Amino acid sequence: MSQPDFDDPELPLAELFSAWPDMAGVFMDRRMLCPGCLIAPFHAITDACLEYDLDEDAFRAELRARLAKP
């Protein structure tokens, strides 16, 4: 099974956390409850940014930086 596409705007958060568990830390650092939320299978990064009033581009850049870490 291949990894999901991080740039897919409809990638469910549950799949994001499953493919890249370290990503949960970025959410938790911002006190976002998305990791472990029952809605995570239905929400994408865009939805989370809307819920938490975050700039999506800046948040995606932060997530991308975490992806780049070994």
Secondary structure by P-SEA (a helix, b strand, c coil): ccccccccccccaaaaaaacccaaaaaaaaccccccccccccccaaaaaaaaccaaaaaaaaaaaaaacc
